């Protein structure tokens, strides 16, 4: 039988973080664990706090599908990212090193000359060398120059933003950011995202990730979905269900924007469990 291993990780500016690892024995996707090549899916969510998920004490809203992942797997109560900032947290996740050693702390700005060093061995490179298909969907933020982009660092395919979604001309206080581009592979497919475009990003990332899994379910795969749902601007997006295989719409009713965000994130960022 096949298995899929799912990891949830959070970069939280408040300093608390969590993660869990979920084996799903007998499901329809996943490489044979006896051969040492389980499929790996990472969901990385910026600025999500420890108590923003039901099993960790969330109040006033429900996250039943994230709770299901925790209930069927392993729930950690002590987990820390390398640094609670955009670029640095990704450096820690993908290199296994402290950001200060790699020389990328904080958050890289648009059009920066800085980016991930080609000498660094990233997780997708390691897995691709082991025979995995590798896909990245969402926020990259390890440099937006060509030599720093995901396809040059182990990903077979990528769809998402080169840096934070709030680094755009509509920032509430800093108006000098350039237009926010959307990338597919190394190519800019939309040069100037507007708020209506951001409304659909979580949905689209999820669809792209499902498509990737569908296309590679017979061979080992690594999929990273790095959702931008929490950083400003706070965007909930439409409330329709993305794909039946993903988590269904939550039923909780609330007036809080933050609560709407987490309902939306739990619904959109759900993973196909079988």
C-alpha positions in Angstrom: 0.0 0.0 0.0 1.1 3.6 -0.6 1.6 6.4 1.9 1.7 10.2 1.9 3.5 12.2 4.5 2.2 15.7 5.0 4.0 18.4 7.0 2.5 21.7 8.1 4.8 24.5 9.1 4.2 28.1 10.2 6.4 31.2 10.2 4.9 33.3 13.0 6.0 36.9 13.7 4.7 36.4 17.3 7.4 33.8 17.9 5.2 30.7 18.4 5.2 28.0 15.7 3.8 24.5 15.1 4.0 21.6 12.7 2.8 18.1 12.4 3.6 15.1 10.2 0.8 12.9 9.0 1.1 9.3 7.6 -1.9 8.2 5.6 -1.6 4.5 5.1 -3.6 2.9 2.3 -4.4 6.1 0.4 -4.4 6.3 -3.3 -1.3 8.6 -3.5 2.2 8.1 -2.3 5.3 6.2 -3.1 6.0 2.8 -1.5 7.5 3.5 2.0 9.2 0.1 1.9 11.4 1.5 -0.9 12.3 4.5 1.2 10.6 7.1 -1.0 7.5 8.4 0.6 5.8 11.3 -1.0 6.3 14.6 0.8 3.9 17.6 0.9 4.8 20.7 2.9 2.3 23.5 3.5 4.1 26.6 4.7 1.9 29.5 6.0 3.3 32.9 6.9 2.3 34.7 10.2 0.0 32.0 11.5 0.0 31.7 15.2 0.1 28.7 17.5 -3.5 29.2 18.6 -4.8 29.9 15.1 -5.8 26.2 14.6 -8.5 24.4 16.5 -6.3 21.6 18.0 -4.0 24.3 19.4 -6.8 26.3 21.1 -8.3 28.6 18.4 -11.4 30.4 19.7 -14.4 31.7 17.7 -13.8 29.8 14.5 -13.2 26.2 13.5 -10.5 24.5 11.4 -11.8 20.9 11.3 -9.7 19.7 8.3 -6.4 20.9 9.7 -7.6 19.3 13.0 -8.2 16.1 11.1 -4.6 16.1 9.8 -3.4 16.5 13.4 -5.8 13.8 14.7 -4.7 11.3 12.2 -1.0 11.9 12.5 1.5 13.4 14.9 0.9 16.8 16.6 3.9 18.7 17.8 3.6 21.1 20.7 7.1 22.6 20.6 8.3 23.7 17.1 10.3 26.7 16.0 11.3 28.2 12.7 14.9 29.3 12.2 13.7 32.9 12.1 10.2 34.4 12.1 10.5 36.4 8.9 9.8 35.7 5.2 13.1 35.0 3.6 14.9 33.7 6.6 12.2 31.2 7.5 12.4 29.7 4.0 16.1 29.5 4.1 15.9 27.5 7.3 13.2 25.2 5.9 14.9 24.5 2.5 18.5 24.4 3.5 18.4 23.0 7.0 20.8 25.8 8.1 20.5 28.9 10.3 19.8 31.9 8.0 22.8 33.7 9.4 25.1 31.0 8.1 23.5 31.3 4.6 23.7 35.1 4.8 20.0 35.6 4.1 18.2 37.1 7.1 15.0 39.1 7.3 13.1 39.6 4.0 14.7 40.3 0.6 13.1 43.2 -1.2 12.1 43.3 -4.9 14.9 43.6 -7.5 17.5 42.9 -4.8 21.0 41.7 -5.9 20.8 39.2 -3.0 19.5 35.7 -3.2 20.1 32.1 -2.4 23.7 31.0 -3.1 23.9 28.4 -5.9 26.4 26.5 -3.7 23.7 25.8 -1.2 22.0 22.4 -1.4 18.2 22.9 -1.1 15.7 20.2 -0.1 14.2 20.0 -3.6 17.6 19.5 -5.2 18.3 16.7 -2.7 15.0 15.0 -3.5 15.2 15.5 -7.2 18.6 13.8 -7.2 16.9 10.9 -5.4 14.4 10.5 -8.2 11.5 12.8 -7.0 9.4 15.1 -9.1 9.5 18.5 -7.4 6.9 21.3 -7.5 6.7 24.6 -5.7 3.5 26.7 -5.5 3.1 30.0 -3.7 5.6 32.4 -2.3 9.3 31.9 -3.0 11.2 34.9 -1.5 14.8 33.6 -1.9 15.6 36.1 -4.5 13.8 37.4 -7.6 16.7 37.5 -10.1 16.8 34.7 -12.6 19.7 32.8 -11.0 17.8 32.8 -7.7 14.5 31.5 -8.9 13.1 28.0 -8.0 13.8 26.2 -11.3 17.5 27.0 -10.7 17.4 25.4 -7.2 15.8 22.0 -7.5 12.2 22.6 -8.5 10.9 21.0 -11.7 8.0 23.5 -11.8 6.9 26.6 -10.0 3.9 28.8 -9.9 3.6 31.8 -7.6 5.1 35.1 -6.3 8.8 35.9 -6.2 8.4 37.6 -2.8 5.8 38.8 -0.3 2.4 39.7 -1.7 2.4 43.0 0.3 5.5 44.2 -1.6 3.5 46.0 -4.2 2.5 49.6 -5.1 -0.7 49.3 -3.0 1.2 48.9 0.3 -0.5 51.0 3.0 2.6 53.0 4.0 5.4 52.3 1.4 4.4 53.3 -2.1 7.7 52.7 -3.9 7.4 49.0 -4.5 7.4 47.9 -8.1 4.4 46.1 -9.7 3.9 42.6 -8.2 4.6 39.8 -10.8 3.1 36.3 -11.0 5.6 33.6 -12.2 5.2 30.3 -13.9 8.6 28.6 -14.0 11.1 31.4 -14.9 8.5 33.3 -16.9 6.4 36.3 -15.7 2.8 35.5 -16.8 1.3 38.6 -15.2 3.3 41.7 -14.6 1.1 43.7 -12.3 -1.2 41.9 -9.9 -4.2 43.7 -8.6 -6.3 42.9 -5.5 -8.8 40.9 -7.6 -5.9 38.7 -8.7 -4.7 38.2 -5.2 -8.2 37.1 -4.3 -7.7 34.0 -6.3 -4.1 33.1 -5.4 -4.8 30.6 -2.6 -7.4 28.8 -4.8 -5.0 28.7 -7.8 -2.0 27.5 -5.7 -4.2 24.7 -4.4 -5.4 23.7 -7.9 -1.8 23.7 -9.2 -0.7 21.5 -6.3 -3.5 19.0 -6.9 -2.7 18.9 -10.6 1.0 18.3 -9.8 0.1 15.4 -7.4 -2.3 13.9 -10.0 0.4 14.0 -12.7 3.1 12.4 -10.4 1.1 10.1 -8.2 2.8 7.0 -9.6 6.3 8.2 -8.8 7.8 9.9 -5.7 7.0 13.6 -5.5 7.8 16.6 -3.3 5.3 19.4 -3.3 5.7 22.7 -1.4 2.7 25.1 -1.1 3.7 28.3 0.5 0.6 30.3 1.1 0.6 34.1 1.4 -2.9 34.2 3.0 -1.8 35.8 6.3 0.5 38.8 5.5 -1.1 42.0 4.6 -3.1 42.8 2.6 -5.7 40.6 4.3 -7.6 39.0 1.4 -10.2 36.3 1.9 -11.1 35.6 -1.7 -14.3 33.9 -3.0 -16.0 31.4 -0.8 -16.6 28.6 -3.4 -15.1 25.2 -2.9 -11.8 24.8 -4.9 -11.9 21.1 -5.8 -14.0 18.3 -4.2 -10.8 16.4 -3.2 -9.7 19.3 -1.2 -11.3 20.4 2.1 -15.0 21.4 1.9 -16.3 24.8 2.9 -16.3 25.4 6.6 -19.6 26.2 8.3 -18.5 28.6 11.0 -20.1 32.0 10.8 -18.1 35.0 12.0 -17.7 38.8 11.4 -14.0 39.0 12.1 -11.7 39.4 9.1 -9.0 37.3 10.8 -11.6 34.6 11.4 -12.7 34.7 7.8 -9.0 34.4 6.8 -8.5 31.2 8.8 -11.7 29.7 7.6 -10.6 30.5 4.1 -7.0 29.2 4.6 -8.2 25.9 6.2 -10.6 25.3 3.3 -8.3 26.3 0.5 -5.0 24.9 1.8 -6.4 21.4 2.6 -4.6 18.4 1.3 -6.0 15.4 -0.5 -5.9 12.5 2.0 -7.3 9.8 -0.1 
